[in-house]
């Protein structure tokens, strides 16, 4: 795992977008794993801007999202399909037929989860998985006690997650209590992971996820096992980390990061 600390949330989002852009330019057929949430909106805005000025071409890309609420149709404004269309897909030249999200309104949810895993396998696996982190330390909707080898499945949401996300609904009581999510094992199968976290409210959980023990109570700690995971944070989210001097030295001196200085 690598940790990169940026001065502001804007700089952190810019770095993530530049890394994604470099990967797409190097491999136009890139299979992207995508995340939702307010933290990602700046990243998607920057990627759309790069597309508009001719720096990026999404026409051969495929994407798989981490999760979707159970019970919401893709056309529901609160669904993650709707979010992705609004934040990214409608602003770039990606083929919507190559953008995959779980169907939260599926009649057979178990079959939908199996189909999702099968579709990821058929497309050769995820090349780069973008991640956020919830206050309980979840990646995707892998709430506490999620098995570290878990696959795509339906997961009940914790009160913490419901409190965190219900503000996005006009009537908070209408927020679904379950979601389909990629499993921790599914996420770890990605060839590269990038986790973006900003803001002081993420400082405690980032310190536990990055420097704490690996535990199913905090699913993000499983990323310590990943062969190529980069955690990108702003100063506020990095405030509780112990190894900041080392993290800054690596980013400033390792050849891989020179072009991003």
ChimeraX attribute file (.defattr): number of C-alpha atoms within 10 A of each C-alpha:
attribute: neighborCount
match mode: 1-to-1
recipient: residues
	/A:1	14
	/A:2	14
	/A:3	22
	/A:4	22
	/A:5	22
	/A:6	21
	/A:7	12
	/A:8	16
	/A:9	22
	/A:10	13
	/A:11	15
	/A:12	22
	/A:13	25
	/A:14	20
	/A:15	19
	/A:16	25
	/A:17	21
	/A:18	16
	/A:19	14
	/A:20	21
	/A:21	21
	/A:22	14
	/A:23	16
	/A:24	20
	/A:25	15
	/A:26	10
	/A:27	13
	/A:28	17
	/A:29	16
	/A:30	22
	/A:31	24
	/A:32	23
	/A:33	25
	/A:34	22
	/A:35	23
	/A:36	21
	/A:37	15
	/A:38	10
	/A:39	18
	/A:40	20
	/A:41	18
	/A:42	18
	/A:43	23
	/A:44	23
	/A:45	17
	/A:46	18
	/A:47	23
	/A:48	23
	/A:49	15
	/A:50	17
	/A:51	17
	/A:52	14
	/A:53	8
	/A:54	9
	/A:55	13
	/A:56	20
	/A:57	18
	/A:58	20
	/A:59	14
	/A:60	15
	/A:61	18
	/A:62	23
	/A:63	24
	/A:64	22
	/A:65	23
	/A:66	27
	/A:67	28
	/A:68	27
	/A:69	26
	/A:70	23
	/A:71	19
	/A:72	20
	/A:73	18
	/A:74	20
	/A:75	12
	/A:76	12
	/A:77	13
	/A:78	18
	/A:79	19
	/A:80	26
	/A:81	27
	/A:82	15
	/A:83	18
	/A:84	20
	/A:85	16
	/A:86	14
	/A:87	19
	/A:88	18
	/A:89	19
	/A:90	13
	/A:91	16
	/A:92	20
	/A:93	17
	/A:94	18
	/A:95	15
	/A:96	13
	/A:97	8
	/A:98	14
	/A:99	20
	/A:100	18
	/A:101	19
	/A:102	28
	/A:103	25
	/A:104	26
	/A:105	15
	/A:106	15
	/A:107	10
	/A:108	10
	/A:109	17
	/A:110	14
	/A:111	11
	/A:112	20
	/A:113	23
	/A:114	13
	/A:115	14
	/A:116	22
	/A:117	18
	/A:118	12
	/A:119	14
	/A:120	18
	/A:121	11
	/A:122	9
	/A:123	13
	/A:124	10
	/A:125	20
	/A:126	24
	/A:127	19
	/A:128	24
	/A:129	25
	/A:130	23
	/A:131	26
	/A:132	22
	/A:133	24
	/A:134	25
	/A:135	16
	/A:136	21
	/A:137	25
	/A:138	25
	/A:139	28
	/A:140	26
	/A:141	29
	/A:142	34
	/A:143	25
	/A:144	17
	/A:145	12
	/A:146	20
	/A:147	17
	/A:148	23
	/A:149	14
	/A:150	16
	/A:151	20
	/A:152	24
	/A:153	22
	/A:154	23
	/A:155	19
	/A:156	15
	/A:157	17
	/A:158	15
	/A:159	11
	/A:160	12
	/A:161	18
	/A:162	16
	/A:163	12
	/A:164	13
	/A:165	15
	/A:166	15
	/A:167	12
	/A:168	13
	/A:169	13
	/A:170	10
	/A:171	9
	/A:172	13
	/A:173	11
	/A:174	9
	/A:175	20
	/A:176	18
	/A:177	16
	/A:178	18
	/A:179	23
	/A:180	27
	/A:181	30
	/A:182	27
	/A:183	28
	/A:184	26
	/A:185	16
	/A:186	19
	/A:187	29
	/A:188	23
	/A:189	18
	/A:190	21
	/A:191	15
	/A:192	19
	/A:193	24
	/A:194	22
	/A:195	20
	/A:196	24
	/A:197	26
	/A:198	25
	/A:199	16
	/A:200	15
	/A:201	13
	/A:202	22
	/A:203	22
	/A:204	17
	/A:205	25
	/A:206	27
	/A:207	18
	/A:208	18
	/A:209	23
	/A:210	21
	/A:211	15
	/A:212	13
	/A:213	12
	/A:214	18
	/A:215	17
	/A:216	20
	/A:217	17
	/A:218	26
	/A:219	27
	/A:220	30
	/A:221	25
	/A:222	22
	/A:223	24
	/A:224	19
	/A:225	11
	/A:226	17
	/A:227	14
	/A:228	16
	/A:229	21
	/A:230	20
	/A:231	21
	/A:232	23
	/A:233	28
	/A:234	24
	/A:235	19
	/A:236	19
	/A:237	25
	/A:238	27
	/A:239	18
	/A:240	18
	/A:241	18
	/A:242	12
	/A:243	13
	/A:244	16
	/A:245	9
	/A:246	11
	/A:247	15
	/A:248	14
	/A:249	11
	/A:250	16
	/A:251	18
	/A:252	15
	/A:253	11
	/A:254	9
	/A:255	10
	/A:256	10
	/A:257	13
	/A:258	10
	/A:259	6
	/A:260	12
	/A:261	8
